[in-house]
Amino acid sequence: SVPLPDIYTVTATVNARSIGLKEGFEQLSDIACDKDGNLYMLSNDSRLFLVDGNYKLIREITVTNESGEVVDYAGAKGIYLSQRDSLIYIADTSNGRVIATDYNGRIVRSLEAPDSSVIPDDFQFIPFAMSMDSKGVLYVLSDGAYYGALMFDKSDSFIGFYGANTVSASPLTLLANLW
């Protein structure tokens, strides 16, 4: 047997005080990095921090609605930075929605549980992660959804599931499984 070389080496540790925050935050939910090396740190207590590549706080981004009121997204679990439409997507898990803000924190889009005949009546929309393809289709993972990732087009319309498994069973297969 041969020892495995180190996969990574810790070069720095970062905490709330070291990035420049006077008060801490409850818990980080997710981190995303932009093309310039800046980090967007999502805290589950409704806070979003922009930190530079040297781990110094640039600013805290306050998320607001169209009328300028601060929006609560406590319990959010995921963040995605879209270079395609220059928006920050936040999986507002506890409130059952995905909010998209500009880089100043103003909400410009909001996605909630879609109304579709392919979605069961008891479906609960609990988003926790997102991604976008080159055509602008947003893929949203929802906790407890076994149908695949929910897909939304550029106009926020639900267009189906991605990666849903289809299972076909013959009467003979069902009988064999029961046996």
Residue pairs with C-beta under 8 A, 6 or more apart in sequence:
12 55
14 55
15 24
16 23
16 24
16 25
17 24
18 55
19 49
19 51
19 55
19 56
19 57
20 56
20 57
21 49
21 57
25 43
25 45
25 47
25 49
26 43
26 44
26 45
27 43
27 44
27 45
28 41
28 42
28 43
28 44
29 42
29 43
29 44
29 76
29 77
29 78
29 79
30 42
30 77
30 78
30 79
31 39
31 40
31 41
31 42
31 79
32 39
32 40
32 42
32 79
32 80
32 81
33 39
33 40
33 81
34 40
34 81
34 83
35 83
36 53
37 52
37 53
38 50
38 51
38 52
38 53
38 58
39 49
39 50
39 51
39 52
39 53
39 55
40 48
40 49
40 50
40 51
40 61
40 79
40 81
40 88
41 48
41 49
41 50
41 51
42 48
42 76
42 78
42 79
42 90
43 49
44 74
44 75
44 76
44 77
45 74
46 63
46 72
46 73
46 74
46 76
47 60
48 60
48 61
48 63
48 79
48 88
48 90
48 105
49 57
49 59
49 60
49 61
50 57
50 58
50 59
50 60
50 61
51 57
51 58
52 58
61 88
61 101
61 103
61 104
61 105
62 70
62 105
63 70
63 71
63 73
63 90
63 99
63 101
63 105
63 106
63 107
64 70
64 71
64 105
64 106
64 107
65 71
65 106
65 107
66 106
66 107
71 99
71 107
72 95
73 90
73 92
73 94
73 95
73 99
74 94
75 92
75 93
75 94
75 95
76 90
76 91
76 92
76 93
76 94
77 91
77 93
77 127
77 128
77 129
78 89
78 90
78 91
78 93
78 127
78 128
78 129
78 130
78 141
79 88
79 89
79 90
79 91
80 88
80 89
80 91
80 129
80 130
80 131
80 132
81 87
81 88
81 89
82 88
82 89
82 100
82 132
84 132
84 134
84 136
85 100
85 132
85 136
86 102
86 103
87 100
87 101
87 102
87 108
87 109
88 100
88 101
88 102
88 103
89 98
89 99
89 100
89 130
89 132
89 138
90 98
90 99
90 100
90 101
91 98
91 127
91 128
91 129
91 130
91 140
92 98
92 99
92 127
93 126
93 127
93 128
93 143
96 112
96 113
96 124
96 125
96 126
96 127
97 110
97 111
97 112
97 125
97 127
98 110
98 111
98 127
98 130
98 138
98 140
99 107
99 109
99 110
99 111
100 107
100 108
100 109
100 110
100 111
101 107
101 108
102 108
109 156
111 127
111 138
111 140
111 152
111 156
112 125
113 119
113 123
113 124
113 125
114 125
114 150
114 152
114 158
115 158
116 158
118 147
118 160
118 161
119 147
119 158
123 145
124 142
124 144
125 142
125 150
126 142
126 143
126 144
126 145
127 140
127 141
127 142
127 143
128 141
128 142
128 143
129 140
129 141
130 138
130 139
130 140
130 141
131 138
131 139
132 138
132 139
133 139
136 153
136 154
137 151
137 152
137 153
137 154
137 159
138 151
138 152
138 153
139 149
139 150
139 151
139 162
140 149
140 150
140 151
140 152
141 149
141 150
142 150
147 161
147 164
148 161
148 162
148 163
148 164
148 165
149 161
149 162
149 163
150 158
150 161
151 158
151 159
151 160
151 161
151 162
152 158
152 159
153 159
